[in-house]
Amino acid sequence: MKHPLTNNYRLLLFYALFWGVISIINIALNVGWYHQPLTYSLLDTGTNYILYPLLGSSIWYSIRYNSLEVVTIGRLLLFHFIAASILCAIWVYISFVIYRPFISEDDNRLVNDLPFKIFLGYLMYVIYLVFFYAVNYYQSLKEKIKKEVEYKTLLREAELQALKSQINPHFLFNSLNSISSLTVSNPEMAQEMVINLSTFMRYSLMHNEKEMVPFSKELENIKLYLGIEKVRFGKKLNAEFEIDSHCFEAEIPNMILQPLFENAIKYGVYETTNQVTINTTCVCEGNLLKIRIINDYDADTVKRKGEGIGLRNIRQRMEILYNQPDLLKIINHKTSFEVQLIIPQKQAVS
């Protein structure tokens, strides 16, 4: 940790201004109130409020490398007493050297003022000690908070990466199984699906390090994903989009929508022979991006028990990113399933 006076120019300026004001007041009192000669007032001010502040700045190092965490309180008090005595002796000696050319040999003011000067030296050491302990505590607290923030950021990133790593393999294994079956029944569709899947995975890997992407990019990715699934399900799968044009530039966590559509297909399209429509709407309200995904499903064939891994994944990611537990809402309408996703924006989308 660097010296606070050399590392913080604002504090250094405040330090210099403080002692400058004290020096001016001292000179004014000595000359105007106590009728001391100007020369003596300047010497008194220079040694007390300029010289000592310069020497006193070294007290920082005595507390920086000697704390209660390292030594006992008895040894710490002894150390500071010795340090104060040495600093006081140096200060008094230099003061006498400065005074001597300007006063006559029969002037006893130096000797008479010696006890007060020694007392002042110890008193100012204590004041500096309190000041630098306060600065040290403040800087240590700032460093601790900074490290905690860095730690939480790393932990948050690790959690997000772990959550995202659950999505890609899950989807990839399902797609490969579908491709495997299509290679026998419909090789041309299998080839088309492989091309679409490679494009989709390239997007996923390309944006894996970016947590936030424009909604327009994520929407393109979703349409690509639905194209992959369309190869398998044909007319059974129908997707409709109603997107407010203001929403395209909004920021959205990458790969956050794919599990929602995968969930809609799993519980809507898989279990029926009829056409299933997945309707997606998106509107902007102030600094909130609101997405609704609704799909039909057959209540007699689909038994929903809680949330699947995809929905739990999204709920956890959203809570980590925005520290809000209610950004994902799930509503079962008996014949349709609705998912509402609210994504806060840094500023209102217009």
Helices and strands as residue ranges (DSSP letters): H 4-7, H 9-28, I 29-33, H 38-46, I 47-51, H 52-56, H 59-64, H 73-99, G 100-102, H 109-112, H 114-185, H 187-206, E 212-214, H 215-233, G 234-236, E 237-243, G 245-247, E 251-253, H 258-264, I 265-269, E 276-285, E 288-296, H 309-322, E 328-332, E 336-344
